[in-house]
Amino acid sequence: MKIVFAKSFKVSGTTVADILLKLSYFYGSYYDWKSKSIAFKDFETSISGNISNFDIFVEDERWNFANIKKLIGEDSNYVTILRNPVDQFESMFHFMDLREHYNVSSFEMFLNKLENNTIKDNRLLNFFGRNQLSFTLGFEPELFENDTAIDKFINEIDNQFNLVMISDYFDESIILLKNLLRSHIGQMLYVPKLRRRTRKKHKISEKETVLLQKWLKADVKLYNTFRRKLERSLTNRVRQEAKTLQKLNSNLQDFCKAAEFFPPGKDSSQRFGTYELHLIRSHRSNLLCDLYIGDSEEKFRTVQDTVSNAEEVQRLFYEL
């Protein structure tokens, strides 16, 4: 089975990628094109003849379905995740600290300039900016106000992806991903990655929401379409399994004595721009905790690719 995950920015994509990463340690291979610094033109050579029965590919750049399909094949399962565009943009604004880019001193000032139509519609590093969800999935900025083009783009995304998850229904989405992968619920456990501390969030008013929704029109239409589609997939069984997953995740953190921690030399949690992260570390060491709450890839790799380790993780799972 081949899984291609199109990872966007500030949509819980890192957590999904982490779930897939851990799955791959037991069942196959994991290719993160960005972290391995493999250019697309070189990627085919790097994996040629090395595709196993269960391979996971994470695309961390702009989505180009034609190129990826040519390389990976149409028989793959294509997956991505979306988030409420207003929440996504506010989160990205603080994570990337876009104040200088938009020539503002605060998010409130950005909203005032947006209301007065004085925001320059350009992208930081030619990547981060307006309609980030649509842009990452390949939609061109010059079409952001073209309703016909937006509808065509959404239809193309619907045809390309087997599953479009929604972060607002994160656990339900993970259950749908589990079903797609024909996996076990115990293999879908997670600890949220790069999660912001709640007190650092800007509370967006109803008026501000309307203003941002208008500016993020393409993303809003994309998100609403796939949110409705996912909601139609939420059977009673999916909802019940999502509750089970939530309970297992809570049990996992209790079992591993997971707790918030602060990086050495800092008086607060890790910062990115104006963004303060909520970091979790396990205070209990065993294969299950190292796998699901381990704080380094090296630690993960200590549990990779051996039947005995897989059996030990399964045994510990049943203690949750």
Secondary structure as UniProt FT lines:
FT   STRAND          2..6
FT   HELIX           13..27
FT   STRAND          29..32
FT   TURN            33..37
FT   HELIX           40..47
FT   TURN            48..49
FT   STRAND          55..59
FT   HELIX           65..72
FT   TURN            74..75
FT   STRAND          77..82
FT   HELIX           85..95
FT   TURN            96..103
FT   HELIX           107..115
FT   TURN            116..117
FT   TURN            125..127
FT   TURN            130..131
FT   HELIX           132..136
FT   TURN            137..138
FT   HELIX           141..143
FT   TURN            144..145
FT   HELIX           147..160
FT   STRAND          163..166
FT   HELIX           167..169
FT   HELIX           170..181
FT   HELIX           185..188
FT   STRAND          195..196
FT   HELIX           198..200
FT   HELIX           206..215
FT   HELIX           217..232
FT   HELIX           236..255
FT   TURN            256..257
FT   STRAND          259..260
FT   TURN            264..265
FT   STRAND          271..272
FT   TURN            273..274
FT   STRAND          275..278
FT   STRAND          280..281
FT   HELIX           287..293
FT   HELIX           297..301
FT   TURN            302..303
FT   HELIX           307..317
FT   TURN            318..319
//
